[in-house]
Amino acid sequence: MLPDRPGRAPLPGLTHAGGSPAAGSSRGEMQLAPLPFYRKLCYAIGGAPYQMTGNALGFFLQIFLLDVVQLEPFHSSLILFLGRAWDAVTDPAVGFLISKSPRRRLGKLIPWIVSSTPFGVVFYCLVWSTPSDTMPVSLKFLWYLTMYCFFQTSMSCYHVPYSSLTMFLGGNQRDRDSATAYRMGVEVFSTLVGSGIQGQIVGGYHASMMKSCSVPNGTLYNSTFPGLTDTLENTRKAYVIASVVLGSLYCMACLILFLGVKEQPGPLSPLGKTQLPFFHSLRIILGHLPYVWLLGGFLFMSLAFQIAQGIFAFFCTHAAGLAGRFQHLVLIMLVVASLSIPFWQWFLVRFGKKTAVFVGLSLIIPALIVITLVRHNFLLFVFMVILAGCSMAVLYLLPWSMLPDAVDDFRLKNPNYLNLEAFFYSFYVFFNKFAGGLSLGISTMSLHFAGYRASDCTHNPSVILTLQILMAPVPITLLLIAMAILRFYPIDEERRKQMRVEMEAASNWVKNENPGETKP
């Protein structure tokens, strides 16, 4: 196995950025075995739990805590923000623990995925359960905060090693991009499944709760009206049923991944234990500029989409006059996003990844503007969410397709530092989750200062204005910042071609020097 220490001589035929590969490095090379279709599909299915649960939480947790559990916006925002802030510890910590863990009979990453699944399913179901109404508000707050943090920890133990598997599937750079496209297609479809199941089960109950506003005192869920109490209890049961259904799909996806994927060590990624301390590893990867630019752009684009996602159900219910119909709009958006993945995969191959990012992110800007300005027009909303769905597909596909390029660039420039892939992916996962928590915290705190109350059937103008600002101006500004940052991302198509040649040269050199080390 290649030693994991500074001082090892660079691999022959490799150059640093700005140079050119050694002459003749692309001739007479052994071709890596292509990645079989079944392995791509099984790997892709393994990404379903993260998107199913994450998007169900993103679309519905805020309205669940405010309108169903009836917590104050301040408490709700604390739960959402502190839960994601907890990921500031768990994601990088899990990534470091994975990099320090040994390779076992089942691999280095798969055991983490399998062992975390039962805990993730249980805690996910507990997030959607509702304690007794007699429980003090402080204990309700602690209950949801604890369950949410436990679930986020379990999901970190699942998703950080899963996303790192991209680098260990085998095959070449094109196979890896293809596997990423399969993964994103399945993840967008699983988003559709998760949000669709959750929305169809609970959406009708939310509509019934809004109809209850016809009571004389103009407030919702007053305990003096038995019919309102029954509606609220049925809504709570619906959330529990939806969580059990998604938890079952969570387990099935993990089983398919376990049976269909085997880890494949690579020439610069032998799946061993890193010997570097935590902060030394952190300093090294955050000193790699392509990764930092990509991380910054990903943070702002993810924050923009997740603010719009988290407020969408609220906006449709309270500002757009589409209560009880927002779940259909969510389904349409996710269907379009799922169907758009193949197009964007073709587009990035034909025109490049950076071009695809700029074109795709621009599509959602006019859609958000129109959605904010229109009320009670379901058909126009349908056209706008179709446009937003096309743009959402770019968010799913491109950042995760660009990350392996940044990791490859690091490994070629720093051949002395091995087995840090989980660290790279853990910070990427962390920033995605942090953006989700920050977006929900921003939106719920904004509603709190605007004077939102769950018991009100009609809301004051400041609440409606806050919803409109969160739906368009804020996400659009964040998207423009993301595109400005990604202008500085240095890995273009020419650099990708150069890296492909260098990686093939490295693979052949390692196979010649260590013929028994790189076999799975």
C-alpha positions in Angstrom: 0.0 0.0 0.0 1.2 3.5 -0.7 2.5 5.1 2.5 0.4 7.9 3.9 3.2 10.3 4.9 4.9 13.4 3.6 8.2 12.8 1.8 7.0 10.2 -0.7 8.2 11.0 -4.2 5.5 12.3 -6.7 4.1 9.7 -9.1 5.8 9.7 -12.5 4.1 11.5 -15.3 2.2 13.9 -13.0 2.5 17.6 -13.0 1.0 20.4 -10.9 -1.7 22.8 -12.0 -0.7 24.8 -15.0 1.7 22.2 -16.3 1.2 19.5 -18.9 1.3 15.8 -18.4 4.4 13.9 -19.3 4.9 13.2 -22.9 3.4 9.9 -24.0 1.5 9.4 -20.7 -1.8 8.9 -22.7 -0.3 6.2 -25.0 -0.1 2.6 -24.3 -2.0 2.9 -21.0 -4.1 0.1 -19.5 -7.8 1.1 -19.6 -9.7 0.8 -16.3 -12.5 -1.7 -16.4 -15.8 0.1 -17.0 -18.3 0.4 -14.2 -21.2 -2.0 -14.6 -24.7 -0.7 -14.9 -26.0 -2.6 -11.9 -23.4 -1.1 -9.6 -24.3 2.4 -10.7 -27.9 1.7 -10.1 -27.4 0.1 -6.7 -25.1 3.0 -5.7 -27.7 5.5 -6.9 -30.5 3.9 -4.9 -28.4 4.2 -1.7 -28.8 8.0 -1.9 -32.5 7.9 -1.6 -32.8 8.0 2.3 -30.9 11.3 2.5 -33.1 13.1 0.0 -36.4 11.5 1.0 -36.0 12.4 4.7 -34.2 15.7 4.0 -36.8 17.1 1.7 -39.7 15.9 3.8 -38.1 17.8 6.6 -37.3 20.8 4.4 -40.8 21.1 3.0 -42.9 20.2 6.1 -41.0 20.4 9.4 -41.5 24.2 9.7 -45.2 24.1 9.2 -45.4 20.9 11.4 -43.7 22.6 14.3 -45.7 25.8 14.0 -49.2 24.7 12.9 -49.4 21.1 14.2 -47.2 21.1 17.3 -48.1 24.8 17.8 -44.7 25.9 19.0 -43.8 29.6 18.9 -41.7 30.7 15.9 -38.9 31.5 18.3 -38.7 27.9 19.6 -39.2 26.4 16.2 -36.3 28.5 14.8 -34.1 27.4 17.6 -34.8 23.7 17.0 -34.1 24.0 13.3 -31.0 26.2 13.6 -29.4 24.3 16.6 -30.2 21.0 15.0 -28.2 22.0 11.9 -25.5 23.7 14.0 -25.0 20.3 15.7 -24.0 19.1 12.2 -21.1 21.6 12.5 -19.7 19.0 14.9 -21.0 15.7 13.6 -20.3 15.9 9.9 -16.6 16.8 10.1 -16.1 14.6 13.1 -17.7 11.6 11.3 -15.6 12.3 8.2 -12.4 12.3 10.4 -13.5 9.1 12.2 -14.1 7.4 8.9 -10.7 8.5 7.6 -9.1 7.0 10.8 -11.1 3.8 10.7 -9.5 0.6 9.2 -10.7 -1.3 6.2 -12.7 -4.3 7.2 -14.0 -7.4 5.4 -17.1 -5.5 4.2 -15.0 -2.4 3.4 -14.3 0.9 5.1 -17.4 2.9 4.3 -20.2 0.3 4.0 -20.1 -0.8 7.7 -20.8 2.9 8.7 -23.8 3.1 6.4 -25.3 -0.2 7.5 -24.8 0.2 11.2 -26.3 3.8 11.2 -29.5 2.9 9.4 -31.6 1.5 12.3 -30.9 4.5 14.4 -31.7 6.9 11.6 -35.1 5.3 10.9 -36.1 5.3 14.6 -35.1 8.9 15.2 -36.7 10.1 12.0 -40.1 8.6 13.1 -39.7 10.2 16.6 -39.1 13.6 15.0 -42.7 13.5 13.6 -44.3 12.2 16.7 -46.3 14.6 18.9 -46.0 14.6 22.7 -49.1 15.2 24.9 -50.6 18.7 24.8 -50.2 18.7 28.6 -46.4 18.6 28.3 -44.8 21.9 29.2 -43.5 24.0 26.2 -39.9 23.7 27.5 -40.1 19.9 27.5 -41.6 19.9 24.0 -38.8 22.1 22.8 -36.2 19.7 24.3 -37.9 16.7 22.9 -37.9 17.9 19.3 -34.4 19.4 19.6 -33.0 16.1 21.0 -34.8 13.9 18.4 -33.7 16.2 15.6 -30.1 16.2 16.7 -30.0 12.4 17.1 -31.5 12.0 13.6 -28.9 14.4 12.1 -26.1 12.5 13.8 -27.4 9.2 12.4 -27.8 10.7 8.9 -24.2 12.0 9.1 -23.0 8.5 9.8 -25.0 7.3 6.7 -24.5 10.1 4.2 -20.8 11.1 4.7 -19.5 7.6 3.9 -22.2 7.1 1.2 -21.2 10.3 -0.7 -17.5 9.3 -0.3 -18.2 6.1 -2.1 -18.2 8.1 -5.4 -14.4 7.9 -5.3 -14.3 4.1 -4.7 -16.8 2.7 -7.2 -14.1 1.8 -9.8 -14.0 2.8 -13.4 -12.6 6.1 -14.8 -13.6 9.8 -14.7 -16.4 9.4 -17.2 -17.8 6.4 -15.3 -17.8 8.4 -12.1 -19.6 11.3 -13.7 -22.2 8.8 -15.1 -22.6 7.2 -11.7 -23.1 10.7 -10.2 -25.8 11.4 -12.8 -27.6 8.1 -11.9 -27.3 9.0 -8.3 -28.8 12.5 -8.8 -31.6 11.1 -10.9 -32.5 8.6 -8.2 -32.1 11.3 -5.5 -34.4 13.7 -7.3 -36.9 10.9 -7.8 -36.6 10.0 -4.1 -37.2 13.6 -3.3 -40.4 13.3 -5.4 -41.3 10.1 -3.5 -40.6 11.5 -0.1 -42.3 14.8 -0.6 -45.1 13.2 -2.5 -45.9 10.7 0.1 -45.6 13.2 2.9 -47.6 15.8 1.0 -50.4 13.5 -0.2 -50.9 12.1 3.3 -50.8 15.3 5.3 -51.8 17.9 2.7 -55.6 17.3 2.9 -55.5 17.6 6.7 -53.8 21.0 6.4 -56.6 22.1 4.1 -59.2 20.9 6.6 -57.4 22.9 9.3 -57.6 26.1 7.2 -61.3 25.5 6.6 -61.8 25.5 10.3 -61.1 29.2 10.2 -64.8 29.8 9.6 -65.4 29.6 13.3 -66.8 32.9 14.8 -63.7 33.9 16.9 -61.4 33.8 13.8 -58.8 31.6 15.5 -57.6 28.2 14.8 -57.5 25.0 17.0 -59.5 26.5 19.9 -60.1 23.7 22.3 -63.7 24.7 22.8 -64.5 23.3 19.3 -64.3 19.5 19.4 -64.2 19.3 15.6 -61.1 21.4 15.4 -59.4 19.2 18.0 -60.3 16.0 16.0 -58.8 17.6 12.8 -55.6 18.4 14.6 -55.3 14.9 16.0 -55.9 13.4 12.6 -53.2 15.6 11.1 -50.7 14.5 13.8 -51.5 10.8 13.1 -51.0 11.5 9.3 -47.5 12.8 10.0 -46.6 9.6 12.0 -47.9 7.4 9.2 -45.9 9.2 6.6 -42.7 8.9 8.7 -43.2 5.1 9.0 -43.7 4.7 5.3 -40.5 6.7 4.5 -38.6 4.9 7.2 -39.4 1.6 5.5 -38.1 2.9 2.2 -35.0 4.1 4.0 -34.3 0.5 5.1 -34.9 -1.0 1.6 -32.5 1.5 0.0 -29.8 0.7 2.4 -30.2 -3.1 1.8 -29.9 -2.6 -2.0 -26.8 -0.5 -1.6 -25.2 -3.2 0.7 -26.0 -6.0 -1.7 -25.0 -4.3 -4.9 -21.9 -2.1 -4.2 -18.4 -3.2 -3.3 -15.7 -0.7 -2.5 -12.8 -0.4 -5.0 -9.5 1.2 -3.9 -7.9 3.5 -6.4 -4.3 4.4 -7.3 -4.3 7.5 -5.1 -7.0 6.3 -2.7 -6.0 3.0 -1.1 -8.8 3.1 1.5 -6.4 3.0 4.4 -6.1 4.9 7.7 -4.9 8.5 7.6 -2.1 9.3 10.0 -2.7 13.0 10.0 -4.3 14.8 13.0 -7.7 16.4 12.7 -6.7 20.1 12.5 -3.7 19.3 10.2 -6.1 17.5 7.8 -8.6 20.4 8.0 -5.9 23.0 7.2 -4.7 21.0 4.2 -8.1 20.5 2.5 -9.3 24.1 3.3 -6.0 25.3 1.7 -7.0 23.8 -1.6 -8.5 26.8 -3.5 -10.6 24.9 -6.0 -12.4 23.2 -3.2 -12.9 26.4 -1.2 -14.4 28.2 -4.3 -16.7 25.3 -4.9 -17.6 25.0 -1.3 -18.5 28.7 -1.1 -20.6 28.6 -4.3 -22.4 25.5 -3.1 -23.2 27.0 0.3 -24.9 30.1 -1.2 -26.9 28.2 -3.9 -28.0 25.6 -1.4 -29.0 28.4 1.0 -31.0 30.1 -1.7 -32.9 27.0 -2.8 -33.6 25.8 0.8 -35.0 29.2 1.9 -37.4 29.0 -1.0 -38.1 25.4 -0.3 -38.7 25.8 3.4 -41.1 28.8 3.0 -43.0 27.4 -0.1 -45.7 25.6 1.8 -46.2 28.6 4.1 -46.3 31.0 1.1 -48.9 28.9 -0.8 -51.0 28.5 2.3 -51.0 32.0 3.7 -49.9 34.4 0.9 -50.8 32.8 -2.4 -54.3 31.6 -1.6 -53.5 28.0 -2.5 -54.0 26.2 0.9 -54.4 22.4 0.3 -52.9 22.6 -3.2 -49.2 23.3 -2.5 -48.5 19.5 -2.4 -49.5 19.2 -6.0 -47.1 22.0 -6.9 -44.3 20.3 -5.0 -45.0 17.1 -6.9 -44.9 18.8 -10.3 -41.7 20.6 -9.4 -39.9 17.4 -8.4 -41.2 15.4 -11.4 -39.8 18.0 -13.7 -36.5 18.1 -11.7 -36.2 14.3 -12.0 -36.9 14.3 -15.8 -34.4 17.1 -16.3 -31.4 15.3 -14.9 -30.6 13.5 -18.3 -30.8 16.7 -20.2 -28.4 18.5 -17.8 -26.0 15.5 -17.9 -26.0 15.9 -21.7 -25.6 19.7 -21.4 -22.6 19.5 -19.0 -20.8 17.0 -21.3 -21.5 19.1 -24.3 -20.9 22.6 -22.9 -19.0 22.1 -19.6 -20.0 22.0 -16.0 -19.5 25.7 -15.2 -21.7 26.7 -18.2 -24.4 24.3 -17.0 -24.3 25.9 -13.5 -24.8 29.4 -14.7 -27.5 28.6 -17.2 -29.4 26.3 -14.9 -29.4 28.6 -11.8 -30.6 31.5 -13.9 -33.8 29.7 -14.8 -35.3 30.0 -11.4 -35.0 33.7 -11.0 -38.0 34.8 -13.2 -40.0 31.9 -11.7 -39.5 33.2 -8.2 -40.4 36.8 -9.2 -43.7 35.7 -10.8 -44.6 33.4 -8.0 -44.2 36.2 -5.5 -46.4 38.6 -7.5 -49.3 36.3 -8.3 -52.2 35.1 -6.1 -55.0 32.5 -6.6 -53.7 31.4 -10.0 -52.9 27.7 -9.8 -52.3 27.3 -13.5 -49.6 30.0 -13.7 -48.0 28.6 -10.6 -47.8 25.2 -12.4 -45.8 26.8 -15.2 -43.5 28.6 -12.8 -42.7 25.5 -10.7 -41.9 23.6 -14.0 -39.3 26.3 -14.6 -38.1 26.0 -11.0 -37.9 22.3 -11.3 -35.5 22.5 -14.3 -33.3 24.8 -12.2 -33.5 22.5 -9.1 -32.1 19.6 -11.2 -28.9 21.7 -11.6 -28.6 22.1 -7.9 -28.8 18.3 -7.4 -26.5 17.3 -10.2 -23.8 19.9 -10.8 -22.2 20.5 -7.3 -21.9 16.7 -6.7 -20.5 16.2 -10.2 -17.9 19.0 -9.7 -16.7 17.8 -6.2 -14.9 14.7 -7.5 -12.9 16.9 -9.9 -11.8 19.1 -7.0 -10.8 16.0 -5.0 -8.8 14.6 -8.0 -7.1 18.0 -8.4 -6.1 17.9 -4.7 -4.8 14.3 -5.0 -2.7 15.1 -8.1 -1.2 18.2 -6.5 -0.7 16.5 -3.1 0.2 12.9 -3.7 1.8 12.7 -0.2 -1.6 13.0 1.5 -3.9 10.0 1.1 -7.3 8.8 2.5 -8.8 12.3 3.0 -11.8 11.8 0.7 -14.2 11.4 3.6 -13.0 14.7 5.0 -13.7 16.5 1.7 -17.2 15.0 1.4 -18.0 15.5 5.1 -17.6 19.3 4.8 -19.6 19.3 1.6 -22.4 17.5 3.4 -22.1 19.8 6.4 -22.4 23.0 4.3 -25.5 21.6 2.6 -27.1 20.7 6.0 -25.9 24.0 7.5 -27.6 25.9 4.7 -30.8 24.0 5.4 -30.7 24.8 9.1 -29.7 28.4 8.5 -32.5 28.9 5.9 -35.2 27.5 8.2 -33.8 29.6 11.1 -33.8 32.8 9.0 -37.4 32.2 7.8 -38.9 31.3 11.2 -37.1 34.1 13.0 -38.3 36.5 10.3 -41.9 35.3 10.8 -41.4 35.7 14.6 -40.4 39.3 14.2 -43.2 39.9 11.7 -45.8 38.8 14.3 -46.8 35.4 13.0 -49.1 33.4 15.3 -50.2 29.8 14.5 -53.7 30.5 15.9 -54.4 33.3 13.5 -56.6 32.6 10.5 -55.7 35.8 8.7 -52.3 37.4 9.1 -51.3 41.1 9.2 -49.6 42.7 6.1 -46.1 42.5 7.7 -46.4 38.6 7.7 -47.4 38.5 4.1 -44.6 40.9 3.1 -42.1 38.8 5.0 -43.2 35.7 3.1 -42.9 37.5 -0.2 -39.4 38.8 0.6 -38.3 35.3 1.7 -39.8 33.8 -1.5 -38.0 35.9 -4.1 -35.6 38.8 -3.2 -33.6 36.8 -0.6 -33.0 33.6 -2.7 -32.3 35.6 -5.9 -29.6 37.6 -4.1 -28.0 34.5 -2.7 -28.0 32.8 -6.2 -26.3 35.8 -7.7 -23.6 35.6 -5.0 -23.2 31.9 -5.7 -22.7 32.5 -9.4 -20.2 35.3 -8.7 -18.1 32.9 -6.5 -18.2 30.1 -9.0 -16.7 32.4 -11.6 -13.4 31.9 -9.8 -13.7 28.1 -9.8 -10.5 27.2 -11.7 -11.3 23.6 -13.0 -12.6 24.0 -16.5 -12.9 21.3 -19.2 -9.3 21.7 -20.3 -8.1 21.0 -16.7 -10.5 18.0 -16.5 -8.9 16.5 -19.6 -5.5 17.0 -18.2 -6.4 15.4 -14.9 -7.9 12.4 -16.7 -4.6 11.7 -18.4 -2.7 12.2 -15.2 -5.0 9.9 -13.2 -4.6 7.1 -15.9 -0.9 7.5 -15.7 -1.0 7.2 -11.9 -3.2 4.1 -12.1 -0.8 2.4 -14.5 2.3 3.3 -12.4 0.7 2.0 -9.2 -0.3 -1.2 -10.9 3.2 -1.8 -12.1 4.8 -0.9 -8.8 2.2 -2.6 -6.5 0.4 -5.2 -8.5 -1.3 -6.7 -5.5 -2.3 -3.5 -3.7 -4.9 -2.0 -6.0 -7.1 -5.0 -6.4 -10.5 -4.9 -4.6 
